[in-house]
Amino acid sequence: MNRLLAFLFVPVIFSCSAKLEKEEVLAEESSALLFDYTLDTVIIDSGDSKPYLDMKLVSSDYVASEGLLYNLDPGTGRVDVIDIAAQKLTDQIQFEINGPNGIRRYFPTGIKKTSGDDLIIRDYYDILRMGTDKKLKDSYRLRNHTLAGDNLRDGQEINGMGEVAQDGTFFASYYGYYPSNGPIMGLAKVDFASKSLRLIPVDFKEQSAKLTIRWDFREGKSTVIPEFKFLTLDKHNFIASNTYKNELWYYDAGTDSVYHRVYKSKLTANVKRGNFRKRVRSMREYTLAKNRKYQEVVFGPIVKDPTKQLFYRYSREVQQVPDRGGSFFRFVLTVFDDQLNQVHEEKLALSAAIPGEYYANKTFVHQGMLYTFLDLKSQLAFVRLKPTFYHEKN
């Protein structure tokens, strides 16, 4: 157990409006809170139904107020409804694939159960609002000619893998020069009621291109191992983060401002070093570069606990352990408060392995516990971390 600490961070502030804000520096603070955790594995009873696991739950949505996970099979249009507390599948919703009420326009990539009981389907270029009767209520296309408000420039595109607000009022994502693998220019918000687009320019100080491995294995054909960006919604505010640096950008909708926060870890590196080959010429070089890249620090998505008003993030890095005769992945859990101050980081035991090839798999918080998808091939399962916070006794 470690003493709960709030570590130093330096917010650098960019204003989306004309208002300029001063740089803010918060001093390190101490706390009398202590932290402990336990880990176990949860296996879901799917009955006679085979769960859809091909996208590793990327297309699923956990609803904290219901304690239910909605898992979409984009190929069949079936949604499995899983009761996390009961650890079993309790219902199935079958959507049409094609036709006027079909959910496929390009390829369904995700689902959101709103507080108004609509099910919103992401189809990359289209967002479909489905009613409780499984009929199409409305649709929204992520293109200039279908949206009022701001306009994307030539060559720019909204990333269709964004997030839908819990109240079902808007969609948020990144925008930039995706078709040409160019820079990401900021955040985009699509308001559903007005069918309007708001572009929020953000200087992400992009470094991910310098950390991308590329293999041109034949003329006109290539494969890359990139870094990743994540987006977490905090009611009507956005949290943008990435895999390669201990930082985040917070868009405050109330003040229409973006705050850039850089954190300091005592347990891992704060930025990926990039000590691996970026251009490779063979499968052997590709595999070697990938293995070296995966050993460097990587930060996972930020996940909110809506009950405790806390945020969590897993990170990992290979560390040398001389007395164990080699090197091992060390996993770290970082805890942020409701103002996104870093209040604790915990080095997990060497026996703890948070699943995910590069960053942590789909993770959500159910009744204060972190559930991370565990791929058991034919079974839906989770690694469950139970955190405990308590005050130090005198």
C-alpha positions as CSV (number, residue, x, y, z in Angstrom):
1,M,0.0,0.0,0.0
2,N,1.2,3.5,-0.8
3,R,0.2,6.8,0.6
4,L,-2.2,8.6,-1.6
5,L,-0.5,11.6,-3.3
6,A,-1.4,14.3,-5.7
7,F,1.5,14.7,-8.0
8,L,2.7,17.9,-9.6
9,F,1.2,18.7,-13.0
10,V,1.5,21.7,-15.2
11,P,-1.6,22.7,-17.2
12,V,-0.8,24.6,-20.4
13,I,-4.1,26.3,-21.5
14,F,-5.3,26.9,-25.0
15,S,-8.5,29.0,-25.4
16,C,-11.0,28.0,-28.1
17,S,-12.5,31.5,-27.8
18,A,-10.8,34.9,-27.8
19,K,-10.3,34.7,-24.0
20,L,-6.7,34.1,-22.9
21,E,-5.9,32.2,-19.7
22,K,-2.8,32.1,-17.7
23,E,-0.7,29.1,-17.2
24,E,-1.5,27.3,-13.9
25,V,0.9,25.4,-11.8
26,L,-0.4,23.2,-8.9
27,A,2.0,22.3,-6.1
28,E,2.3,18.7,-4.9
29,E,-0.1,17.9,-2.1
30,S,-0.2,15.0,0.4
31,S,-3.2,13.0,1.6
32,A,-3.9,10.7,4.6
33,L,-5.7,8.2,2.3
34,L,-4.3,4.7,1.6
35,F,-5.0,2.4,-1.3
36,D,-5.2,-1.4,-1.7
37,Y,-6.6,-3.7,-4.4
38,T,-7.5,-7.3,-5.2
39,L,-7.7,-9.0,-8.6
40,D,-9.8,-11.8,-9.9
41,T,-11.4,-13.1,-13.1
42,V,-15.1,-13.0,-13.9
43,I,-16.6,-15.3,-16.6
44,I,-20.0,-14.5,-18.1
45,D,-22.6,-17.2,-18.6
46,S,-23.8,-16.7,-22.2
47,G,-26.1,-19.8,-22.2
48,D,-26.4,-21.4,-25.6
49,S,-25.5,-18.1,-27.3
50,K,-22.0,-17.6,-28.7
51,P,-20.8,-14.1,-27.6
52,Y,-19.4,-11.7,-30.3
53,L,-15.7,-11.1,-29.4
54,D,-14.1,-10.4,-32.7
55,M,-13.8,-6.6,-32.0
56,K,-12.8,-7.2,-28.4
57,L,-15.8,-5.3,-27.1
58,V,-14.9,-2.1,-29.0
59,S,-18.5,-2.1,-30.3
60,S,-20.0,-2.5,-26.8
61,D,-21.4,0.0,-24.3
62,Y,-21.6,-0.3,-20.5
63,V,-24.5,1.6,-18.8
64,A,-23.6,2.3,-15.1
65,S,-27.1,3.3,-14.1
66,E,-28.4,-0.1,-15.3
67,G,-25.4,-2.3,-14.6
68,L,-25.8,-3.7,-18.1
69,L,-23.3,-4.2,-21.0
70,Y,-24.7,-3.9,-24.5
71,N,-22.6,-5.8,-27.0
72,L,-23.3,-5.4,-30.7
73,D,-22.5,-8.0,-33.3
74,P,-22.1,-5.8,-36.4
75,G,-22.4,-8.8,-38.8
76,T,-25.8,-10.1,-37.6
77,G,-27.3,-6.9,-35.9
78,R,-27.7,-8.8,-32.6
79,V,-27.1,-7.0,-29.3
80,D,-26.4,-9.1,-26.3
81,V,-27.5,-7.6,-23.0
82,I,-25.3,-8.7,-20.1
83,D,-26.0,-8.2,-16.4
84,I,-22.6,-7.6,-15.0
85,A,-23.6,-8.2,-11.3
86,A,-25.4,-11.5,-12.2
87,Q,-22.6,-12.4,-14.6
88,K,-24.9,-13.7,-17.3
89,L,-26.6,-12.8,-20.6
90,T,-30.2,-11.7,-19.8
91,D,-31.6,-10.4,-23.1
92,Q,-30.9,-10.1,-26.8
93,I,-32.1,-7.4,-29.2
94,Q,-32.2,-8.1,-32.9
95,F,-31.9,-5.3,-35.4
96,E,-32.4,-5.5,-39.1
97,I,-29.2,-5.3,-41.1
98,N,-30.5,-3.9,-44.4
99,G,-33.6,-2.0,-45.5
100,P,-35.2,1.3,-44.2
101,N,-34.6,0.2,-40.6
102,G,-31.3,-1.5,-41.2
103,I,-28.3,-0.6,-39.1
104,R,-25.7,-1.1,-41.8
105,R,-24.7,1.8,-44.0
106,Y,-20.9,1.0,-44.2
107,F,-20.0,-1.1,-41.2
108,P,-21.5,-0.8,-37.7
109,T,-18.7,0.1,-35.3
110,G,-20.4,0.7,-32.0
111,I,-23.5,1.1,-29.9
112,K,-24.7,3.6,-27.2
113,K,-27.6,3.0,-24.9
114,T,-28.9,6.5,-24.0
115,S,-30.7,7.6,-20.8
116,G,-33.7,8.2,-23.0
117,D,-33.7,4.4,-23.9
118,D,-32.7,5.0,-27.6
119,L,-29.9,2.8,-29.0
120,I,-27.6,4.8,-31.1
121,I,-25.5,2.9,-33.7
122,R,-22.2,4.2,-35.0
123,D,-21.6,3.2,-38.7
124,Y,-18.4,5.3,-39.1
125,Y,-19.8,7.9,-41.6
126,D,-23.4,7.7,-40.3
127,I,-24.9,7.7,-36.8
128,L,-28.3,6.0,-36.5
129,R,-30.8,6.6,-33.7
130,M,-32.9,3.5,-33.1
131,G,-36.1,3.5,-31.0
132,T,-37.2,0.9,-28.5
133,D,-39.3,-0.6,-31.3
134,K,-36.0,-1.1,-33.3
135,K,-37.1,1.4,-35.9
136,L,-35.0,4.1,-37.3
137,K,-35.9,7.4,-35.6
138,D,-33.2,9.7,-37.1
139,S,-29.8,9.6,-38.7
140,Y,-26.8,11.9,-38.8
141,R,-24.1,11.9,-41.5
142,L,-20.6,13.2,-40.7
143,R,-20.2,15.4,-43.7
144,N,-20.3,19.1,-44.5
145,H,-23.3,19.0,-46.7
146,T,-25.5,17.3,-44.1
147,L,-24.5,19.4,-41.1
148,A,-24.9,23.1,-40.3
149,G,-22.3,25.2,-38.5
150,D,-18.5,24.7,-39.0
151,N,-17.1,23.2,-42.2
152,L,-14.4,20.7,-42.6
153,R,-11.6,21.7,-45.0
154,D,-10.8,19.8,-48.2
155,G,-9.2,16.5,-47.2
156,Q,-10.4,16.6,-43.6
157,E,-12.6,14.0,-42.0
158,I,-14.3,13.3,-38.7
159,N,-13.1,10.0,-37.1
160,G,-16.3,7.9,-37.0
161,M,-15.0,5.9,-34.0
162,G,-15.9,8.7,-31.5
163,E,-18.2,8.7,-28.5
164,V,-21.9,9.4,-28.1
165,A,-23.1,11.3,-24.9
166,Q,-25.0,9.3,-22.3
167,D,-28.0,11.6,-22.7
168,G,-27.9,11.1,-26.5
169,T,-27.6,14.7,-27.4
170,F,-24.3,14.8,-29.2
171,F,-21.4,12.8,-30.8
172,A,-17.7,13.8,-30.2
173,S,-14.6,12.7,-31.9
174,Y,-11.3,13.9,-33.5
175,Y,-11.1,15.5,-36.9
176,G,-8.2,16.0,-39.3
177,Y,-6.6,14.7,-42.5
178,Y,-7.4,11.1,-42.0
179,P,-7.8,10.0,-45.6
180,S,-4.1,11.0,-46.3
181,N,-2.8,9.9,-42.9
182,G,-2.1,13.5,-42.1
183,P,-2.3,15.5,-38.9
184,I,-5.2,15.5,-36.4
185,M,-6.4,19.1,-36.1
186,G,-8.7,19.0,-33.1
187,L,-12.0,17.8,-31.7
188,A,-15.4,17.7,-33.4
189,K,-18.9,17.9,-31.8
190,V,-22.0,17.0,-33.7
191,D,-25.2,18.3,-32.0
192,F,-28.0,15.9,-32.8
193,A,-31.0,18.3,-32.2
194,S,-29.7,21.0,-34.6
195,K,-27.7,18.6,-36.8
196,S,-24.8,21.0,-36.5
197,L,-21.0,20.7,-36.4
198,R,-18.7,22.4,-34.0
199,L,-14.9,22.2,-34.7
200,I,-12.6,22.8,-31.7
201,P,-9.0,23.3,-33.0
202,V,-6.4,21.8,-30.6
203,D,-2.6,21.9,-30.9
204,F,-1.9,18.3,-29.9
205,K,1.9,18.9,-30.4
206,E,1.8,15.7,-32.5
207,Q,4.7,13.3,-31.9
208,S,3.0,10.0,-32.8
209,A,4.3,10.0,-36.4
210,K,7.9,9.8,-35.0
211,L,6.9,6.7,-33.1
212,T,5.2,4.8,-35.9
213,I,6.7,1.7,-37.4
214,R,6.2,1.3,-41.1
215,W,6.9,-1.6,-43.4
216,D,6.5,-1.2,-47.2
217,F,6.3,-5.0,-47.9
218,R,5.6,-4.6,-51.6
219,E,4.9,-1.8,-54.1
220,G,1.8,0.1,-53.1
221,K,1.3,-2.1,-50.0
222,S,2.4,-1.2,-46.4
223,T,1.6,-1.9,-42.8
224,V,2.1,0.3,-39.8
225,I,2.2,0.1,-36.0
226,P,0.9,3.5,-34.9
227,E,0.3,5.2,-31.6
228,F,-3.3,5.8,-30.6
229,K,-5.5,8.5,-29.3
230,F,-8.5,8.1,-27.0
231,L,-11.5,10.2,-26.1
232,T,-13.5,10.0,-22.9
233,L,-16.7,11.9,-22.3
234,D,-17.2,13.6,-18.9
235,K,-20.9,14.7,-19.3
236,H,-20.6,17.5,-21.9
237,N,-16.8,17.8,-21.5
238,F,-14.2,15.8,-23.4
239,I,-10.9,14.2,-22.3
240,A,-8.4,13.5,-25.1
241,S,-5.3,11.3,-24.3
242,N,-2.8,9.1,-26.1
243,T,-0.7,6.0,-25.7
244,Y,2.8,7.6,-25.8
245,K,2.9,10.5,-23.3
246,N,1.6,11.0,-19.7
247,E,-0.7,13.9,-20.6
248,L,-4.3,14.8,-21.5
249,W,-6.3,17.6,-23.0
250,Y,-9.6,18.6,-21.3
251,Y,-12.2,20.5,-23.2
252,D,-14.5,22.4,-20.7
253,A,-17.8,23.0,-22.5
254,G,-18.9,25.5,-19.9
255,T,-15.9,27.9,-20.5
256,D,-15.3,26.7,-24.1
257,S,-11.6,26.2,-23.3
258,V,-9.0,23.4,-23.7
259,Y,-6.6,22.6,-20.9
260,H,-3.4,20.7,-21.6
261,R,-2.1,18.8,-18.5
262,V,1.2,17.0,-18.3
263,Y,1.7,14.6,-15.4
264,K,4.7,13.2,-13.7
265,S,4.9,9.5,-12.8
266,K,7.3,8.0,-10.2
267,L,6.7,4.5,-11.5
268,T,7.1,4.6,-15.3
269,A,8.6,6.8,-17.9
270,N,6.5,9.8,-18.9
271,V,7.0,9.6,-22.6
272,K,7.8,6.8,-25.0
273,R,11.5,6.9,-25.9
274,G,11.3,5.6,-29.4
275,N,14.4,3.3,-29.2
276,F,13.3,1.0,-32.0
277,R,13.5,1.0,-35.8
278,K,10.8,3.1,-37.5
279,R,11.3,1.9,-41.1
280,V,11.7,-1.9,-41.5
281,R,12.4,-4.0,-44.6
282,S,11.5,-7.5,-43.6
283,M,9.2,-9.5,-41.3
284,R,12.1,-10.2,-39.0
285,E,12.8,-6.5,-38.6
286,Y,9.1,-5.7,-38.3
287,T,8.7,-8.2,-35.5
288,L,11.9,-7.1,-33.7
289,A,10.9,-3.4,-33.9
290,K,7.3,-4.2,-32.7
291,N,8.6,-6.2,-29.7
292,R,11.0,-3.3,-28.7
293,K,8.2,-0.7,-29.1
294,Y,5.8,-2.8,-27.0
295,Q,8.4,-2.9,-24.2
296,E,8.4,0.9,-23.8
297,V,5.8,2.8,-21.7
298,V,2.2,2.8,-23.1
299,F,-0.7,4.6,-21.5
300,G,-4.3,3.2,-21.8
301,P,-7.6,5.0,-22.1
302,I,-9.0,7.1,-19.2
303,V,-12.1,5.5,-17.7
304,K,-14.6,7.3,-15.4
305,D,-16.3,5.9,-12.3
306,P,-19.5,8.0,-12.4
307,T,-20.4,7.0,-8.8
308,K,-17.2,8.0,-7.0
309,Q,-16.4,10.7,-9.5
310,L,-12.9,9.3,-10.1
311,F,-11.0,8.5,-13.3
312,Y,-8.7,5.5,-13.8
313,R,-6.0,4.7,-16.3
314,Y,-3.8,1.6,-16.8
315,S,-0.3,2.0,-18.1
316,R,2.5,-0.5,-18.6
317,E,6.3,-0.7,-19.2
318,V,8.8,-3.5,-19.2
319,Q,11.1,-3.3,-16.2
320,Q,14.1,-5.3,-15.2
321,V,13.8,-7.6,-12.2
322,P,17.3,-8.9,-11.5
323,D,16.2,-11.3,-8.7
324,R,13.6,-12.9,-11.1
325,G,16.2,-13.4,-13.8
326,G,14.9,-11.1,-16.5
327,S,12.4,-8.4,-17.5
328,F,8.6,-8.3,-17.0
329,F,5.7,-6.1,-17.9
330,R,4.9,-3.9,-14.9
331,F,1.4,-2.6,-14.8
332,V,0.5,0.7,-13.1
333,L,-3.0,2.0,-12.2
334,T,-3.3,5.8,-12.0
335,V,-6.2,7.5,-10.2
336,F,-7.4,11.0,-10.9
337,D,-10.0,13.0,-8.9
338,D,-13.1,14.7,-10.4
339,Q,-10.9,17.7,-11.4
340,L,-8.4,15.4,-13.1
341,N,-5.7,15.9,-10.5
342,Q,-3.5,12.8,-10.3
343,V,-4.1,11.6,-6.8
344,H,-2.5,8.2,-6.8
345,E,-0.5,5.7,-8.8
346,E,-0.2,2.0,-7.8
347,K,2.4,-0.4,-9.1
348,L,0.6,-3.7,-9.5
349,A,2.1,-7.0,-8.4
350,L,4.2,-8.9,-11.0
351,S,1.5,-11.5,-11.0
352,A,-1.1,-8.9,-12.2
353,A,-1.6,-8.9,-16.0
354,I,-4.0,-6.4,-17.5
355,P,-5.1,-7.9,-20.8
356,G,-4.5,-6.1,-24.1
357,E,-1.8,-6.5,-26.8
358,Y,-0.7,-2.9,-26.7
359,Y,-2.9,-0.8,-24.4
360,A,-5.5,-2.1,-21.9
361,N,-8.5,-3.8,-23.5
362,K,-12.0,-2.4,-23.2
363,T,-12.4,-1.3,-19.5
364,F,-15.3,0.1,-17.6
365,V,-16.2,0.6,-13.9
366,H,-19.1,-1.4,-12.4
367,Q,-20.0,-0.6,-8.8
368,G,-16.5,0.8,-8.1
369,M,-14.6,-2.1,-9.7
370,L,-12.6,-2.0,-12.9
371,Y,-13.6,-4.7,-15.5
372,T,-11.2,-5.2,-18.4
373,F,-12.1,-7.5,-21.2
374,L,-10.3,-10.9,-21.2
375,D,-10.4,-12.9,-24.5
376,L,-11.0,-16.5,-23.7
377,K,-11.8,-17.3,-27.4
378,S,-15.3,-18.7,-26.8
379,Q,-16.2,-17.1,-23.5
380,L,-16.8,-13.5,-22.5
381,A,-14.7,-12.8,-19.4
382,F,-13.1,-9.9,-17.5
383,V,-10.2,-9.3,-15.2
384,R,-11.7,-7.4,-12.3
385,L,-9.8,-5.0,-10.1
386,K,-11.4,-4.0,-6.8
387,P,-9.8,-0.8,-5.4
388,T,-10.1,0.1,-1.8
389,F,-9.5,3.7,-0.4
390,Y,-9.4,4.3,3.3
391,H,-8.0,6.7,5.8
392,E,-4.8,6.0,7.6
393,K,-5.3,5.1,11.3
394,N,-3.5,7.1,13.9
